[in-house]
Amino acid sequence: MGAATELMGAATELMGAATELTGAATELMGVATELMEAATELMGAATELMGAYKYQHLVIKFRKITVINQKL
């Protein structure tokens, strides 16, 4: 009877540890989700910067063409 009680106690402790690990895993998933959202925002910002760079590059080319046309 004493051994069964000890086994029940050990099982209860294991269930408590499993519950804590589940909670920790849930928190880590939340952090991972936030990191993914931040990475997505950074990718969006990088895309916007690339678009702005391309636009600026096109404006510079257009200005050069305009100057050449004026000289002609």
N, C-alpha and C positions, 0 to 999 in steps of 0.2 A: 504494500500500500504506500509506503514511504517513497519507493522508487517511482511509482506512478505519479505521485504528487510532484516529485522533482522533475519528471519528464513534462508534466503539464506546465510547471513553472518555466522550464526551458523553452517550451513551445510558445508560451505567452511572450517571453522575452524576444524570441525570434520574430514573432508577429509584430511586436512593437518596432523592432529594428527594420523589418520590411516596410512598415508604414512610414518610418522616418526616411528610408531610402526613396520610397515613392514620392514623398513630399519634396525631397531634394532634387529628384529627377524632374519633377514638375517645375520647380523653380529654374532649373537649368534650361529646360525647354523654353520657358518664358524669356530668359536671357538670350538664348539662341535666336528666338523670334525677333527680339529687339535688335540684335546685331544684324540679322538679315534685313530688317527694315532700314537700318542705318546704311548698310551696304547698297541697298536699292536706291536710297536717296543720293548717295555719293555717285553711283553710276549715272543717275539722272543729271546731276550737276556736271559731271564730266562730259556727258553728251551735249549739254547746253554749251559748255565751254568750247567743245569741238565745233559746234555749229556756229558760234560767234567767231571763232578763228577763221573758219571757211568763209563766212560772210565778209569779214574784214579783208581777207585775202582777195576776194572777188571785187570789193570796192576799190582796193589799191590797183588791181589790174584794170578796172574800168577807168579809173583816173588816168593811168598811164596811156590807155588807148585814146582817151579824150585829148590829152596833151599832144599825142602824136598826130591825131586828126586835125588839131588846131594848127600845128606846124605845116601840115600839108596844105 
